[in-house]
Structures are given as structure tokens and as C-alpha cells.
Amino acid sequence: QTRGVRVTYKQDWKAYDYSQTNEKFFFMKLLKDLCNNVEQPAYKFGRPTLPISDMLFASTLKVYSTFSLRRFMSDVKIAQSIKMIDVVPNFMSISNFMNDENLTPILKQLIKISATPLSSVETDFTIDSSGFSTCRFARWFDYKYGKEKKYRMWLKAHLCSGVKTNVVTSAEITEGDVNDNPLLPQLVKETSDNFEIKEVSADKGYTSKINLEAVEELGGVAFIPFKNNVTGKARGSSIWKKMYHYFIYKHDEFLEHYHKRSNAETIFHMIKSKFKDNLRSKGKTAQKNELLLKILCHNICCV
């Protein structure tokens, strides 16, 4: 809003209709180009493995479809018929592939690569996290009521994303109870590999001298609100004092920058509403990879 007047933008319905009605075809073409950049591991011994580009394509398309592995196999056959992949893998091969720990760093790299076409657009970023439920449960004995109880376990996605296009520039997956604060330096550092950083906004949970300095070292300014119990005194940190006084004495101007953080909520809504907020995979490694694949699917759709 600007001075109480809500700013609205006209929708280009012709472009929107064209992109939405052809999304899946464009998605597969972009995905094929991405997967072809991944180098095939050298053959060592034993039965030859399926091409990693085809396995990556099939795994990502499976998450995009939101179908179960068995019901999804028709999509793989269609993809082969239009020459998107060479081989149709068995559904159990896809399941085993998603359980491979070596897949995780590849997916993180593909997420970064998939965001690079928008590097000329994005200079302001936001950082936040959100949980995705799994099929695993933890149990404990409740002495008060004298019976065993259980709760569903979940994973947390920590994302750095652009505020204009909502593309994810770096991602980290952790257990649900991991603190958000220490992950900011890593996320902004990975983002700076392909993007120029001018601003980073995050909520109070990321308030720390280390985080402010991490963004400053990369040439940006971190707009993170200060908690009520802190002061402008921080030994050896000029950026802490500078941003604290900015927050106190130019509060409205500070909030104009900080409220870009609201885009983080939009990004998680986009991922969860389109690709579901739960993880189908049973194994812990597969669940992490499935969540990374959801983020990769989101990026391709943004592009």
C-alpha cells in the first residue's frame, strides 16, 4: 500500500492463459536441458546404471505430477514418446534413485542453476523456513495420562528467494526442530555465487551480529528487525549499531524494506498448494530429496 491506496496491477490474461495451458510441455523442455548438464558418473563395475539425466528427469516429473510412483509411470512413457528421455526406468528404480545420498548435492546445484536465468532481475532477497510433514512418527510415554502418544515428524525447508519472481536461489533441508538463525550466512553465500545482493530481509528469528555482517560482506544490507530486549551496543560490530539506529529512528523507512519478507510466505504457499505440503517418501534421505525436487519444480515453473 502507498499512503492508504492499494496498488493493483493489470493481469496480462493472454500471456497467463498461454503459459498455464502449455506449462507441462515447457516444464519438460526446461527440465530436459537442466538434466543434460549433469555429468554421467564413470562406470566402475557391475550392472550398468541407467542414464542419470533420465533418472533425474523422471524423479522431478514424478514430484511435479503429485502422483504415486505406479500411477506416474504413464507420464514417463509419454515423455519417452516425445523424446524427452531415452529410457523408461522401472518405478522401483526411481524409488531407489531418490533414496541415494549422492543425489542431494546434485539437486541443490540444480536449484541454483535453475534460478540463474533471473539473475538480471533479482537483487533483493528474503529468507525464511517452513515445515513439510512426513509419514514418520515419534512416540513417547505420557506419564500424566498413563499412555503412549505419538506425533508426526516433519522436515524444514530453509530458502533464500527473490522478491520479484519468487525464484529460490539457495536451499537447505533440516530436521523440523533445527534453529533457523545459523543458516542465513550459508544461504546468502550460495545466492551470491550467481546473484548480486543488495538487500536481504528476514524476521526477528534471524537477528544476530553474524548474520548482519554476513550480508554486509557480500555487498548487501540486511533488514532484520531487532528484538525488544536488545540495544545498539555490540562490541566490534559497526553494522549492528548502524542498523539498530536505522531501525529505531527511521522505523517506517526500515519497514518498507523489511516488508519485502512477506514474499517468503507467498513462495511457501506456491510450493505447498501446487506440489503438496506432505512428503510421500518413506526413507529420510528420500524425503529430503523429494522436498528438494519440489523446490526445483517450483523454480522451473517460475522461469
C-alpha positions in Angstrom: 0.0 0.0 0.0 1.1 3.6 -0.7 -0.5 6.3 1.6 -3.5 4.1 2.2 -4.1 3.4 -1.5 -3.8 -0.2 -2.6 -1.6 -0.7 -5.6 -3.0 -3.1 -8.2 -1.6 -4.4 -11.4 -3.4 -5.4 -14.6 -3.2 -9.1 -15.5 -2.0 -10.0 -18.9 -4.6 -12.7 -19.4 -3.4 -13.7 -22.9 0.1 -14.4 -21.7 -1.2 -16.0 -18.5 -3.5 -18.4 -20.4 -0.8 -19.3 -22.8 1.8 -20.1 -20.1 -0.7 -22.1 -18.0 -2.2 -24.2 -20.8 1.3 -25.1 -22.1 3.1 -25.3 -18.7 3.7 -29.0 -18.6 5.3 -29.1 -22.1 7.5 -26.1 -21.3 8.4 -27.6 -17.9 9.6 -30.8 -19.5 11.7 -28.9 -22.1 13.4 -26.8 -19.4 13.9 -29.9 -17.2 15.5 -31.8 -20.0 18.0 -29.0 -20.6 18.8 -28.9 -16.9 19.3 -32.7 -16.5 21.5 -32.9 -19.6 24.0 -30.6 -17.7 24.6 -33.3 -15.1 27.6 -35.5 -15.8 27.1 -39.2 -16.0 29.2 -41.0 -13.3 32.1 -43.1 -14.6 31.3 -46.8 -14.9 33.2 -48.8 -12.3 31.9 -52.4 -12.2 28.7 -54.4 -12.1 25.5 -53.9 -14.0 25.5 -50.6 -15.9 23.2 -47.9 -14.4 20.5 -46.0 -16.2 21.5 -42.6 -17.5 21.5 -40.1 -14.6 19.9 -37.5 -16.8 16.9 -39.7 -17.5 16.6 -40.7 -13.8 16.7 -37.0 -12.7 14.1 -36.2 -15.3 11.8 -39.0 -14.2 12.2 -38.2 -10.5 11.5 -34.5 -11.0 8.5 -35.2 -13.2 7.1 -37.6 -10.6 7.2 -34.9 -7.9 5.7 -32.4 -10.4 2.8 -34.8 -11.2 2.0 -35.3 -7.4 1.1 -38.9 -8.4 2.3 -42.1 -6.7 5.2 -43.9 -8.4 3.0 -46.6 -10.0 0.3 -44.1 -11.4 3.0 -41.8 -12.6 4.6 -44.3 -15.0 2.3 -43.4 -17.9 3.8 -39.9 -17.8 7.3 -41.4 -18.2 6.2 -43.3 -21.2 4.7 -40.2 -22.7 7.9 -38.3 -22.1 9.9 -41.0 -23.9 7.5 -40.9 -26.8 8.2 -37.2 -27.4 12.0 -37.8 -27.0 12.4 -36.1 -23.6 14.2 -39.2 -22.3 15.8 -42.3 -23.9 15.0 -45.0 -21.3 11.8 -45.7 -19.3 13.0 -46.7 -15.8 11.1 -49.1 -13.6 9.1 -47.4 -10.8 11.3 -49.1 -8.2 14.4 -47.8 -9.9 13.1 -44.3 -9.4 12.4 -45.0 -5.8 15.9 -46.4 -5.2 17.4 -43.4 -7.0 15.6 -40.9 -4.7 17.0 -42.8 -1.7 20.6 -42.1 -2.9 22.5 -39.7 -0.7 24.6 -38.7 -3.7 21.5 -37.2 -5.3 21.1 -34.4 -2.6 24.1 -32.2 -3.6 23.1 -32.6 -7.3 19.6 -31.3 -6.6 20.9 -28.4 -4.6 23.2 -27.4 -7.5 20.3 -27.8 -10.0 18.2 -25.5 -7.8 20.9 -22.8 -8.0 21.3 -23.3 -11.8 17.6 -23.2 -12.4 17.4 -19.7 -10.8 20.3 -18.1 -12.8 18.2 -17.0 -15.8 16.6 -14.5 -13.4 20.0 -13.1 -12.1 19.5 -9.9 -14.1 16.1 -9.3 -12.4 16.7 -10.2 -8.7 18.8 -8.1 -6.4 16.6 -8.2 -3.3 16.1 -11.4 -1.4 14.2 -12.8 1.6 15.0 -15.8 3.9 12.5 -17.9 5.8 11.7 -21.6 6.6 8.6 -23.8 6.7 7.8 -27.3 7.6 6.7 -30.2 5.4 5.1 -33.2 7.1 6.4 -36.8 6.6 4.9 -40.2 7.1 7.2 -40.9 10.1 6.0 -40.7 13.7 7.8 -40.3 17.0 6.4 -41.8 20.2 6.7 -41.0 23.9 5.0 -42.1 27.1 2.8 -39.5 28.7 3.0 -40.1 32.4 0.2 -37.6 33.2 -2.3 -39.7 31.3 -0.6 -43.0 31.6 -0.5 -43.9 27.9 1.7 -43.8 24.8 1.3 -40.9 22.4 2.8 -40.1 19.0 3.2 -37.1 16.8 4.1 -36.8 13.1 7.7 -35.8 12.3 8.4 -33.2 9.7 11.3 -31.6 7.7 12.1 -27.9 7.4 13.0 -26.2 4.2 15.2 -23.1 4.6 15.0 -20.9 1.5 16.6 -17.8 0.1 14.4 -16.4 -2.7 14.0 -13.4 -4.9 11.2 -10.9 -4.0 10.2 -10.1 -7.6 9.9 -13.5 -9.3 9.7 -15.8 -6.2 12.5 -18.0 -7.5 14.5 -19.9 -4.9 18.2 -19.1 -5.2 19.5 -21.5 -2.5 18.0 -24.1 -0.2 18.9 -26.3 2.8 16.8 -29.1 4.3 17.0 -29.9 8.0 15.0 -31.7 10.7 12.0 -29.8 11.9 13.5 -28.6 15.3 16.7 -27.1 13.8 17.2 -23.4 14.6 16.8 -21.0 11.5 19.3 -18.4 12.6 22.7 -20.1 11.9 21.7 -21.0 8.3 21.4 -17.4 6.9 25.2 -16.9 6.1 25.2 -20.2 4.1 22.1 -19.3 2.2 23.2 -15.8 1.2 26.7 -17.0 0.3 25.3 -19.6 -2.1 23.0 -17.0 -3.6 25.9 -14.6 -4.1 27.5 -17.1 -6.5 25.0 -16.2 -9.2 23.3 -13.0 -8.0 24.2 -9.5 -6.9 22.8 -9.0 -3.4 21.6 -5.5 -2.5 19.0 -6.3 0.2 18.1 -9.3 2.4 15.1 -9.3 4.6 14.2 -11.8 7.3 12.2 -11.9 10.5 13.4 -11.5 14.1 14.4 -15.1 14.4 17.5 -14.2 12.2 18.6 -11.3 14.4 22.4 -11.6 15.1 25.6 -9.8 14.6 27.0 -12.7 12.5 24.0 -12.5 10.1 24.2 -8.7 9.6 27.9 -9.0 8.9 27.5 -11.9 6.5 25.2 -9.9 4.3 27.4 -6.8 4.5 30.5 -8.8 3.4 28.6 -9.7 0.2 27.8 -6.0 -0.5 24.2 -6.1 0.7 22.1 -4.7 3.6 20.2 -7.0 5.9 16.8 -5.7 7.0 16.1 -7.8 10.1 14.0 -6.2 12.9 15.6 -6.1 16.4 14.0 -7.8 19.4 12.7 -5.7 22.3 15.5 -6.8 24.7 18.5 -5.7 22.6 20.4 -2.4 22.4 22.6 -0.7 19.9 25.7 -1.7 21.8 27.7 -4.5 20.2 31.4 -4.7 20.6 33.3 -4.7 17.3 30.2 -4.5 15.1 29.6 -1.2 13.4 26.9 -2.7 11.2 24.9 -3.8 14.3 24.9 -0.2 15.6 24.2 1.3 12.2 21.1 -1.0 11.6 19.9 -0.7 15.2 19.7 3.1 14.9 18.2 2.9 11.5 15.5 0.6 12.9 14.8 2.9 15.9 15.0 6.4 14.3 13.8 5.6 10.7 11.4 2.9 11.6 8.8 3.5 8.8 11.6 3.6 6.2 13.1 0.4 7.6 9.8 -1.4 7.4 9.3 -0.5 3.8 12.4 -2.6 3.1 11.6 -5.3 5.7 8.1 -6.0 4.4 9.6 -7.5 1.3 9.9 -10.5 3.6 6.2 -11.2 3.0 7.1 -12.7 -0.3 8.6 -15.6 1.6 5.1 -16.6 2.7 3.9 -16.5 -0.9 6.7 -18.8 -2.0 5.9 -21.5 0.5 2.2 -21.2 -0.4 3.1 -21.6 -4.1 5.1 -24.8 -3.4 2.6 -26.3 -0.9 -0.5 -25.6 -2.9 0.9 -26.9 -6.2 3.1 -29.7 -5.1 1.5 -30.6 -1.7 2.8 -29.9 1.8 3.5 -33.5 2.7 6.2 -35.9 1.6 5.3 -39.4 0.2 8.7 -41.0 0.6 9.3 -43.4 3.5 13.1 -43.1 3.9 14.7 -40.0 5.4 17.1 -39.4 2.5 14.3 -39.8 0.0 12.2 -37.3 1.9 15.0 -34.7 1.8 15.4 -35.3 -1.9 11.7 -35.2 -2.6 11.5 -31.8 -0.8 14.4 -30.5 -2.9 12.6 -31.8 -6.0 9.5 -29.8 -5.0 11.7 -26.6 -4.8 13.3 -27.4 -8.2 9.8 -27.9 -9.8 8.8 -24.5 -8.3 11.9 -22.8 -9.8 11.3 -24.2 -13.3 7.6 -23.0 -13.1 8.9 -19.6 -12.1 11.2 -19.4 -15.1 
